Amino acid sequence: MNWTLFSMIYSMTATVITGVLIIAALVTGFNEIPHIKIAVVIGILISIPVGLFFTKKIGSITGEENNDGQRV
């Protein structure tokens, strides 16, 4: 797996997903610090498999890897 690509995609997905969850928590009335911390932790944990998924997809599109994760 291309770890450089994963780190870049993970940083973008973590920012977006965490931001969406924080905004959702604030809009629904969960505006206390423990609720915001929970939203951040959930966003960071959800971003790991999302980042892996998109890294593999982009790697297979660009020819860096095949669908099994092996370098071509």
Beta strands, then each sheet from edge to edge (+ up, - down):
end
